[in-house]
């Protein structure tokens, strides 16, 4: 009898799962960029109702981490499964999720001008994507999110271009203090950053290009009111090695009265953490899309 009951439960669970509408993942897409001189690859998630409706949808630009590419959030993060379930349960509204490949650009313009990825993203990528798909192009229906290097990119984009996004959800964001960056450019992980920001000068000072992109510097020098139209969500594991920069960002935003949510959860800098917690980012941006 117990075996029959267990079998019945399994069958019910399988049937329920099979009935959950599934969105569509389209991989192997690209746009042609005149600014970078290369094609920019991307994957896109279309919600379950996309092909059966004529409506336009809000959009989330979801950014990958260092050494990954446009397939990572689906292959390792299973964001499509999370989105399908959340849409079915009414936790988030149907949305389009666009996942570009940024290589190891840190989502910024390279200091020597050879790879202006940030310029490309705003001048070419977003316009082409929002022409290709049925996307609501108003700021309040556009959000950016990402993990690690992508968390850094999402913050840079929302902070430098607050007129473009209604929400930003940064996970395990690679936010560094100036002291940390000086250490990196002196010894550890120099190969990660010197090709993007340049070297320390002859006096050991940080390159100006880094100072222009350091999230903490930008916020420190900005009037808080320019961020009033962006909802910020910052999430970092309690065992994540990037805890210092995320904590510093939280303190700075608190001191400058910039509205944001700051969450520390159990976990480290890995896909188990991001796969488990991306739902919180989706729900955060979904609430912005829904409006209050």
Number of C-alpha atoms within 10 A of each C-alpha: 6 7 8 9 10 11 12 12 12 12 12 12 12 11 11 10 12 10 9 14 14 19 22 17 15 13 15 10 13 16 15 14 16 10 17 18 11 12 13 20 19 21 22 25 23 24 22 19 15 19 11 7 8 9 11 15 22 23 30 26 19 26 29 30 25 17 11 16 19 25 22 19 24 19 10 12 20 17 22 21 12 17 28 22 19 17 21 15 11 10 16 22 21 24 28 25 24 21 25 23 21 26 17 19 21 25 27 22 20 19 17 12 11 12 19 18 24 22 15 19 21 14 13 17 21 15 12 14 17 13 11 9 15 17 18 17 17 13 18 22 23 24 27 28 31 28 28 24 25 27 29 27 30 29 26 22 23 23 21 17 14 20 16 21 22 23 29 31 30 30 29 30 28 25 26 21 17 17 9 14 20 19 12 17 21 14 10 13 12 16 11 15 18 18 14 22 23 18 20 17 10 7 6 11 11 19 17 15 16 20 14 12 16 19 23 21 14 15 18 15 8 13 11 14 10 14 20 13 16 24 22 25 21 23 24 28 22 16 13 19 14 19 22 15 20 28 16 15 21 19 13 15 20 12 10 15 12 20 16 16 14 17 15 16 13 10 17 18 20 13 16 12 19 27 16 14 19 24 17 15 22 23 18 20 30 23 15 18 23 12 9 5
